[in-house]
Amino acid sequence: VCKMIWRSKAPFRLGLAGGGTDVSPYSDLFGGAILNATVSLFAHSSLELLEEPIIEFKSIDQNKSLKFPAGVPIPVNTGLNLQCGLYNKLLQNGSLDARGLRLTTSMDVPPGSGLGTSSTLMVSMIKAFAEMLNLPFGDYDLAHLAYEIERIDLGLAGGKQDQYAATFGGVNFMEFNKEDQVIVNPLRIRQDYLDELEHNIVLYFTATSRSSSEIIAAQQQNVAEKKTSSIEAMHHLKEQSKMMKDALLKGKLHMVGEILDYGFEQKKKMADNISNSNLDAIYHAAKEAGASGGKISGAGGGGFMFFYCPLNTKYRVMERLADFGGYFMKYQFTSQGVRSWKSN
């Protein structure tokens, strides 16, 4: 029997500058700006129809499989909250009926690792449903729906950049303003600049995962309570995204490390739990070995770090960080965002 499967894959991102300024209330009060680039590591989703009226969610990463009756809302505190939240949303807006289906998801990186995992997975799942149901989503619609389900329906703290990065793909300068206004500006960066950037940025997994929502909640509280040092730091990070845009467009790659280093110092002022002694030790070791700068990817607290290693310093940096028990991930920059297709 030929069985139709609808599939999708959405790319994870490296947040190069401005991280955290896409989070409310900062973005509503002051406007945020971020520069990010998608890489060849993906969140994958596959959908298939089932004979019986049940909904099955299989998460390969979490080694979890859950089943529910089809056609009725699902409780969301099941451990596969993103899947449940999306199913409820599509049921509520009339896109889904009581047909049985199985949704299988997997990721090329560990969950909670700072590359925008949950939002990228959400974008990937929505795209698979859009492929199956022929939903006419434009890129902005898709990214906003992912944001709405995560941040509003499920109440997960976080920003907006990840949903837009996964949807649009490529290197983007994004602006975030009040009332959920987002503008994605794709940057046309010369290929040789991108190749050099890719050669010099090493991606290192610190072998720890964390819950970004707790860190982000602390950061949001600091802004809400008008904590000057946090808000000042975020102003600097917004400025950093413009510096990074300028450096990449004009090929001033020798400045990338310094711009990252500047951002890392600012980021640590946004909330107390962004860095810790282990992450600081890794950072110092990388700089001693020749990196000119770097950062913790995503909200902080663990997960991936990446470092800009000019000239040929990356080999020394990789050797030096071998002592810390993490590992390096190979990647390439990608120009495409989320994609879907069907297979039978």
N, C-alpha and C positions, 0 to 999 in steps of 0.2 A: 504493500500500500504506500503510495506517495504521500508523504506528510509534509504539509507546508510549514516552514518555520520563518518567522520574521525576526531579523537580527539588526543590531545597531552597535556602534562603538563611538565613544566620545573621548577626546584627549584630555589628559591632565595638564596642568599648567605650572610654570614657574612664575611666581610673582616677583618681578625684578625691582619694582619700586612703588612706593605709595601705599603699601599694604596697610589695611586697617582704616584708611580714610573712606572706604566704601561702606562702613558700618554706621547705622543710625545709632545715636542721634547726631554724630559728627557730620555725616553727609547731608543731613537735613538742615543743619545750622550753618555750615560753612561751605558745603560742596566738597566732594572728594575727587581725587584723580589717581589713577593706577596705571602702571605699565606692566603687562604680562605677556608671556609667550607660551604657546602650547607645545607639548613634546610627545614623542612617539611611545607613550605609555597610556593605556586605555582602560575605560570601564566598558564592559561588554554586557549586552542584554539579548536574550532570545525568548521569543514568545511562541507557544504552540497551543492550538485548540485541543480540548479534551472532550471525550464522549460524555462523561458524567458531569453534572453541574457543580463542580468544585473548582476553587481557586487554589493553585499550589504555587508557593514562592520557594525557590531554591537558591540559597546564597552559598556559592562555592567557597568564598573567603571565610565566611563565618561557620561553614560546615553545618548549616541549618536548613531544615525544610519544614514548612508550615502549610497546613491545609485548612480551608474555610469553605462554608457554603457559598455558591456563586450568587450574585445579584443582590446581596444585602451588605450594608456597611460593615467593616471589619474593625474590631478594637485595635487601637494603634500602639499599645504598649507591649508589643509581642517580641521585641528584639529585632524584627525586620520592619521598623517603623516607616522607613521611606517607601517601601513597597506598599504597605497598608495605606499610607497617606495618599499615594498616587491612585491606587485602586478606588478609594473612597471619592476622590476628586472627580475621576472620570465617570463614576457611577452617578454622582450628584449632578454633573452637568449634562447627563444624558448621552454620553459617548458610548457607554457600555451597557449591554443587557445582561441576562442571566446565564450567558454561555460560560462553560467551564474553560479554564485556561491555565497553562503553566508558564511562569516567568522564571527564567534561570539567569542569574547574574554572576559575574566574576570580574576581578580587577587585577591589573598588572602590578599593583603596588599594595602594601598592607593598608588596611583601613586606619584612619586617624593619623596619617603620616604627613599631613601638611601640604599635599599637592591639590587640595580641593576635592578629596575623595567623595564625600557624600553628595555634594552638588553635581559633580561630574556623573556619578552613578544615576542621580535623578534625571539629568538631561538625557542620558543614554536610554533609560527606561521609557521616558516620555516619547522619545524618537521611535522606539520599537512599536509602541502603541499607535503612534501617528502613522507609521508604515502599514500596520495591520488594518487600522480603521479608516485610512485615507483622510486623516485630519489635516486641514489646510493651515498648518502653523507656519508663520514667518519666523525668522530667527529671533526677533525681539519678543514675539508672543511666546515662543517655546522657553526662552530664558526666563521671562517674567513668570510663567506658570511654574517653573521649577523653583524659583525664588518664593513664590506665594505658598506653595505646598510646604516647603521646608520651614520658612521663617514665620508664616502666619498660621497655617493650618496646624503644623506640628510644633510650632513655638521653639524651634531650634535657633539659638543665638548664632549670628554670623553676618557676613557681609553679602555683597551682590556680585563681586567680580567673578567668582568661580562658575556660576551658571552661564554668564555671558562668554567667558573664555571658552568653555567646553562647547558652546553652541556655535560661536563664530569661528574659532580656531585662528592660528597665525599669531603675529605680533600686533598687539592692540594697545592704544592709549585710550583709556576709558574714563568718562566723566560721570560723576554721580551727584544728582541734585535732589532737592526736596520733592515730595510726592512721587517717589520712585521713578524719577526721570533719569534715564541712563542713555548716554551717547557713546557708541563704540566707534572709534576712529582707527581703521586699519592702517598700519605704518608700512610704507614701501621702503624696506631696508635692502640695500644692495646685497646680493647673494654672498659675495666674498666677505662682507662684514659679518653676516650671519654665520658663515662657515667658521670664521675666526672665533666668534663668540662661543659657538658650540664646542670648538676645540678647547677653549680655555676655561669653560665652566664645568667643574666636576660636581656631580650630584652624589651625595653621601647619605646613606640611611644610618641613623644613629642607633638602630636596633631598639628604639623605644617608640611606643605609640601613645597618644594622649587624646583626651576629649577637648576639642578646640572650643566647644561652646562655653565651658567654664571660664577659660582664659578670656574669651571675647566678652562674656558677661561682666567680668571685672573691669575690662576696658570701657564698656558702655557706661558702667556705673561712674567711673572716673569723669567721663564727659558730662553725664547728667548732673553730677555734683560740682561741675565747673572746676575740677581740679586743674589748676593752671599748668602744672608741669606736663600733664598728659596731653592737654589740648595744644600746648606749644609744640610738643613732640610731633603731633599729628600734622600741624601746619608745616613743620620741616619735612615730614614725609611726603606731603603733597608737593612741596617744592622739589623734593628728590625725584618725583616721577617726571617732572619737566626736564630736570638735568639729564636723566637717563634717556629720555626721548631725543634730546638734542645730541647726546653722545652717539646714540645708535644711528640716527639719520645722517650725521656728518662723519661717521667712521672714526670718532675719537675714542677708540676702544681702550686705549691706555687709561682712560678715566673711569671705566666701568667698575673696577675694583674699589676705587676710592669712593665712588658714589654708593656702592653697596655697603661699604664700611660705615659711612656717614649714616645711612639708613638704619643699620643694625644698632648703632649707638642710640639713635632716636627711639627706635622701636622698643628698646628695653625700658624706656621711661613711660610707656603707655600703660603697663600693668606689671605687678610684681612677679608674676609666675611665667613670664615669657621666656626667660633664660634661667639656667641653673648652673651650679659649679661644673657639672660634667660637660654641658654644652659650651660653657665659657672655655674650658680646658681644650676642647676640640678646636674651637675657633682660634685660640692662641697658637696651638700647635700648627694649624694650617698656615697661619700668617708667618710663623717662624720659618716654615719650610718654603716660603716664597709666594703664598697667595697674597694678593693686594687687598682683598676684602671678600665679604661673603655675607650670608644671613641664614637664619632659621627659616625654613619655608613654611608659609601659612601662619597660623595664629601664634606658633611658638610652643615651648614646653617639651619638644621632642620631635620625633619624626625625621623628615629630611632636612639636611642643611646643604647649601651649595656655595662653592668658592670660585672666585675668579682668579685664575692662575696665568699671569702673563708670560710671554716668551715660552720657555719649555719647563716652567716650574711645576706643571701639574704632576709629573712623574714623581718628583720629590714629595709633593703634598700627599699623593696617594700612598707612598711608602710610609710616610710619617703617621698617617691616620690609621694605618693597619693595626696599630697598638690599641685602638679604642674599641675594638670588637664590633664595629659596624661593617657596612659593605658599600661598594660603589655600584651605581646603576648606570648602564649605558643608555643613551637616548639620542634622538635627533630632534631638531625643531621641526614642527609640522606646519603646513600652511592651511590645512583644512580643519573644519570643526566637525561636529557630530555627523555621522553618516548612517544610513540604514539601507537594507536590501532584503529581498526574500529569497528563500532557497527551498527547493522541494526535491 
